[in-house]
Amino acid sequence: MEKEILEHGFTFNRRRFLSTMSLGVGSLALGSLLMPDLFSGSEEEAITAGIPHFAPKAKRVIYLFQNGAPSQQELFDYKPKLREMNGKEIPPSVRGNQRLTGMTADQKKLPLVGSFVDFKQYGNSRAWISDLLPYTSRIVDDICIIKTLYTEAINHDPALTFIQTGAQQGNRPSMGSWLSYGLGSENKNLPAFTVLLSRGIGNGQGVYSKLWSNGFLDSVHQGVQFSKGEDPVLYLRDPDGMDRKARREMLDNISELNEMSYKQMGDPEITTKIKQYEMAYRMQLAVPEVMDLSKEPDSIVKLYGPDCLVPGTFAANCLLARKLSESGVRFVQLYHQGWDQHGNLPFEIAKQAKDVDQASAALVTDLKNRGLLDETLVIWGGEFGRTSYTQGELTKDNYGRDHHPRCFSIWMAGGGIKPGIVYGETDEFGYNIASKPVHVHDFQATILNQMGLNHERLTFRYQGRRFRLTDVSGKVVKDIIS
């Protein structure tokens, strides 16, 4: 059968030429030049065994990404000075020579604007929390608020790509892919990395599949998007007329053909296809069960809010994230769009905050009640911050804020992160970092650290160099680790 397939089914290409032709020492030499690690065990082989570098404090990550960049001045970074100087020009000594976007670079004036919303102090840390986040205020002793995250990127796409993949350009593995590559999956019936999308009322920046791409890693590490509706994973359901036994026989035959192809071609993507077919077969039973929210008790619905039973909402995705994480999914990535408030900020951010506040707090509480928070790292935040001055005209009831990469706020909970603390401070204008800066690569290094991975050792050789999530920088923020 193998001979027949070779005669009728394969294209003779360069990869097959190098892997099958008997060229003796010449072919070995050429292969070693093209792929230096071809004939020796590499560091990557040890990494893919799924063994952490050291004892992890977290087993899983749930990342509640707020796409579009929430304004820290309206949520976590209380700045009464902005109210005092409302409408006055930002001092040159504060602004310095920092880069502005094309949306405000030509503004003749950059008037400061104080937040329309009030703040109060909560918890043992006496953290300032906006009145827009009443549910988050209740979990303030369970979270670590970082006020001094910063990035280089000033526009959405590169900033979003940077915080998710460690680089501003595309074709790099996302954080979830790196964790899948480094640690593998805890559940053979579900992917190690899943993605859930939701949309709020505000101006929504797009999210693209490159954000959960495997990049140059094996494609088995790519994020799997779960959608609302009857088919949460596209093309997973059997076609009409095919039962499970027929599907099993078909996959066995395809696997046999792929294995023969791999012996001839040597292409590792062929073995990846075999794994993906098998995963899809197992997911046919596992996915409907984990996506079914109808059996959740009334207490859980009350905790997350009634929207948790509406497919595709942020609340429903938070509840699904808990179920997926509880089932052993290594990295659950949520994207909630609508935080890009260049104008009409008071109205839009109030709606956005209401969309996410209860469910975000509920997720932390739910995990804690189940004894899962200690081993689950929960992250909440966007790609950069917002300016202390207004974009466009400042009126009594309306204003907007432009992009500001210099400082922004996020929070983290569980997974060995110190609860009930506020880390870092910005200046009295909320424009510059006053103490304890945290670069995006530091943030990424800390996440990997909590999962038992040394960010400098989690590497992959590609195109002649070793790549990693944190590129050539990053340090673990040890002060926030319990």
N, C-alpha and C positions, 0 to 999 in steps of 0.2 A: 504493500500500500504506500509506504514511504517513497519508493522509487517512482510510483505512478504520480504522486503529488508533485515530486520534484520535476518531473517531465512536463507537467501541465500547469503548475500553479505559481511558480516563483520567478520574480524578476532578478536578473543577475546585476547586482549593483556593487558599489565600492565596499560597503560594509561586509557583504557576503564574500566578496573577493578576498578581503583581508582575513576573514575568519575561517574560510574553507579551503582556499587554494594552498597547495603544498609548495611553499616557496622557501622552506628551510630557514636558515639563519637570516636571510634577507628580509623575509616577512616579519620575523621576530624583532629585528632591529627597527624596521619601519613602524611596527606596532608600538614599540617602546618609546619612539620619538613622538608619535601622535598622542599616546596616553601613558605618561610616565608611571602611573600606578597599576598598569595593566597586569604585571607579573609579580606583584608583591602585595602582601596584606597591608591594608591602609588603616589609618585611624578611623575612617568613616565606617569600616566594617564593624568595629567594636561599638561605635555609637549606635548603630541600627539594631543592636541586640536589645534595646529598650531598657538598659540598666543606667540609672542616674549616676552622676559623678560622685555624689555624696548623699547622705540621708536627706530626703526632701521634707519640707514642712507643708507642702500642698501637693495634692494629687491631681487636681483639676483646676481649670480657670473658666470663669464666666465673665466676659468682657461686654459691659453695657455701653457701647460706643454711641456718643451723642453727636451725630454727624452734622456739621455746619458750624460748630464752635459756640457753645453756650457762653454768655457773658458772665464772667466771674464777678463783676461788680454788682450784679443783680441776684447772685446766688450764694457765694461763699466768701468773697473778699470785701468786707465792710469798710467803706471809705467815707467817713463823714466830711473829710476835707473837700471832697468833690461837691458836696452840697453847699458848703461854705463859699466855694469859688464858682458856683454854677454860672455858666455864661462867660466867664473870663478866659482869656487865652492861656493855653498851657505854657508854663514858663520854658524858655529855651534851654535852661539848665537841666530841666527834667526830660524834655524831648531829646536833647542831644542831637546826634547825627544819625539817628535810627531811620532805617528805610521805611517809607510809606508805600501803600498800594497806589495803583493808578486811579483809584476811586476818590482818594482824598489828597493826593500829592499836589493837585492844582487848586485846592481850596485856599482862599485868601486868609481865612481865619480857621483856627482849630479850637473852638470853645469847649472848655471842660463841661461835663454834664454829670450831676449827681443822680444816684439811683432814685427811681420813683417809689421803690419799695422799702419798707422798714426791715430792720434786722433785730434779732434778740440773741442772747447767749444761752447755751444749753449744755447739759452734761457736766461731768467732772472737769473737762478741759475748758469749760466756759467758751466753747467755740461759737462764733457768730454765724448764725444761719438765717437766711432770708425767710420772710413770711410767705414766700412762694413755695416753700418746701416744708410744710407742717409735718409730713410723715417722716422725712429725712431727719428732722430735728429730734424725733423719738429714738433714732438709732445712733445718735451722735457718739455714744460711748462704745459703739461697736465698729466705728470706722476711723480711718486715718485720713485726714484732709491734707493734701499737699497743695500749697498755694504758689509754688515757685517752679513749676514745670516750664520749660522753654524749648523752643525749636528754632531752626534757621529759616524754614519755609514760611512764606508770607501769603501764599494763595492756597485755596482748598485742596486741589488735586495733589500737588507735591507734598503738602503738609499731611494730608490723610495717608498718602502712600508711605511717607516717611515714618509715621508713628506705627503703622501696621507692618511695614516690611524692613525698616531700618535704612531705606534709601529713597531718594525723591523720584528716581526714575523707575520704570516698570521692570518686569521680568525678574523680580527678586521674590524669594519665598516669604510668605506672610508669617507672622508670629505663630499662628496655629500650625502651619506646616512645619516650622522648625521644631515645635514641641512634638508633633507626630513623628517626625524623623528621629528625634532624640530619645523619645520614650515609648513610642508605639501606642497601641490602644489597650484599654482595660476590658473592652467588650468586643469579642470577635464578630458579633452580630450587628454592630453599629460602627460607623466611621469614627476615627479619632478626633476629627475636626468638622464641626457643623456650623452653619450660618443661618441666621434668621433676620428678616428685614421687616421694618415697620415705618410708617410715615405719619408725621404730625401735621399741624396746620400751617406752620411757617414756611418760609422760602427753603426749599429742599435742594441741597447739593446732591449730585448723583453719586451712587456707589456702583462700583464695577467689579466684575469677576476677578480682575487682577489683584484686588485686595485680599482675596482668599486663594490666590494662585499658589501652586507649588513651585513656581519659578523653574530653577534648574534642578530642583530635587526630583526624585522619582514621583510620578504622577499619582501614586497611591496616597501621597501626603496632601493632595489638594483638598480644600474645604468643600463639603457637600452642602448645597443650599437646600433648606427645607422651606417649602412654600405653603401658603394657606390653600384650602380646598381639598378635594377628594384625593388628589395625587400630590402629596407633599414633596415627593422626590420624583422628578420627571423620568418617564420611561422605565419605572420600576415594576409596574403592574404587567402581568402576563396578557398577551393579546387574547381576544375572544377565541374560544375553541382549544386553548392550550391549558392543560391541568398541570399540577406541580410535578407529577411523575414525568410528563413529557418534557417539561422544562429541565428537569434533572438530566434526562437522557441527552437533550440537546447540548447542555453545558458540558457534559462528559465528552461528547464528540468534539466540541469546539476546543476543549482543553487538550485533548489528544492531538489535534491538528496544531494548536499553538506550541505545544511541547516539541513537536517535530520541527516546527519552524524555528524555535529557539535553538535547537541543536545545530541547525544549518546556518542561521543568521547571527546568533550570539547577541541579539539585541535585548537588553534588560527590560525594555518597555513591553516585550511580549509576555514576560512573566508577570509584569504589572497588570496587563490585561486579564490574565488568568485570575489574579487575586481580586480584581475589580468585579469580574463576572460572579465569582464565588461570594463576595461581599454583597452584591446586589441580590443574589438568591437568598441569603440569610436575612437581609433587610426586609424582604417581602413579608416576613412574619413579625420582625422586631419593630419596624417603623409604625405600622398601624397601632400597635399596642402603646408605644411611648407617646404617640401623638393624640391619643384619646383622652380628652379632658373631662368627659362626661361622668367619670367615676370619682372625680374629686369631691370631697365632702364640702358641705356648706361653709364650714369654718375656713377652708382654704379660699373659696370664692369670696368670702367676706374680707379676708386678709388682703388679697390681691385686687379686689374690686370687681364689679360686674363685667367690666370689659375683658377680663381674663377668659371669658367664655366666647368672645368674639374673635374668630380666627384672623390673624394678621395684625392685631393690635399689639402695642408694646407690652401691655399687661399679659396677654396670652403668650407672647414670646418669652416673658420672664418666667412664667409658670412652666412652659416647655423647657426652658433652659435648666430649671431645677430638675425636671424629670430626666432630661438627657444627661445631665451631670450625675445624677443619682444612679443612672444606668451605666455609667462608666465612660461617657464621652469625655475625652481629655480636654478639649478646648471648645467652648461654645461661644460663638461670636454673634452678638446682636448689633445691628445698625438701626438707629432711630433717626430719621431725617427730619429737617425742619428748623434747625437752630440758627440759620443764617440771617440774623436780624440787622440789616443795614439801615432799615427804616421801620417805622411802626413797631418799635421794640416793646414798649409797655404792653400792648395788646397781645402780640405774638408770643413773647416769652412767658407770659402768664398762662396761656393755653398750653404751650409746650411743657412747662413745669407741671401743670396739672395732669398732663398725659402720662408723665413718667414717675412722678414723686411717690405715689402710693405703691406702685408695683416694684419700684427699685428697693424701697424700704422693706416691702413684704418679702422679697427674695432673700434678703439678709436675715430677716426674722425667721422665715421658713427653714432655711438651712440651719440656723442656730437651734431651732426647736427640734430638728431631726438629728442633731449631733454631727452635722456635715460641714459647718462653717469653718471649723479648725483645719479641715483638709481641702477646702475649696476657696480659691482666691477670687474675690469679686472686685471688678474694676469699673468705675463710672467716670466718663469724661470725654472731651472732644479732641480736635486736632490742634487748636491753638486758642488764644483768648481774644478779648475785645478791647478796643482803645478806650482810654479815659475821656477822650474828647468825642464830640458828636460828628457823625458823617452827615453832610447836608445841613439844612436849616434846623436850628434849635427852636422849638416852640414850647409853649407852656405844658402841653399834654402829649407831645410826641417828639421822639428823637430816635437815632440809630447809632450803632457803633461799628467801626471798621475792624478789619483783621488786626490782631496784635500778637505776634509770635514771642515777644519778649518775656511774658509771664502769663500763666493761666493756672486754674485750679482743677484738680481731680480728687476723687477719693478712692480708697482701697479698703477692703475688709476681708477678714479671715486669712487662711493660708499662711499663718505665721507672721502677719503684719500686726504691729502694735495697735490695739484698739484705743479709741478715745483720745487721740492726740492730733494736734495741728502742727504740721511741719513747714518751716520756712515762712518768711514774711516779705511782702512787697513794700515799696515806699508809700508815703501818705497819699500819693496820687494814684496808686495802683498801676503805675506805669513801668517801674523798674524793680528788679529784685533787690531787696535790702539784706537778706541773709539766706543761706542754705539753698543755693540754686540746684535744680535737678534737670539735667539735660534729658532729652528723649532717650538717648542711648543708656543713660543711667537708669531710667525707668525700665527699659527693656532688660537690662542686665539684672535688675532686682527681681523682675518676674521670673526669669530663668533660674535665678538663685533659689527662689522659693520652691521651684519644681525640682531642685536637686541637680541643676545643670550649671556648670561654669561657662559663662558666655564666651570666654576666650578659647575654650576647648571644643565648643559645639560648632564645628566647622565643616565645610564641604569644598572639595577641590573642584574648580570649574574654570576653564579657559586659562589655565596656568597659574591661578592663585587660589588661596584658601579664603572663602567667603564665610561670614558669620552675620547673625542678626544685628549685632552692634558695630559692624564694620571694623574700624581700627580704634575705637574709643569705648567709653562707657565704664562706669564703676558702680558697684552695688551700694545702695543707700542703706548702710548698716544701721543708722539711727532709727529707722522705722521698723526694724525687724525685732520681734520679741524673742 
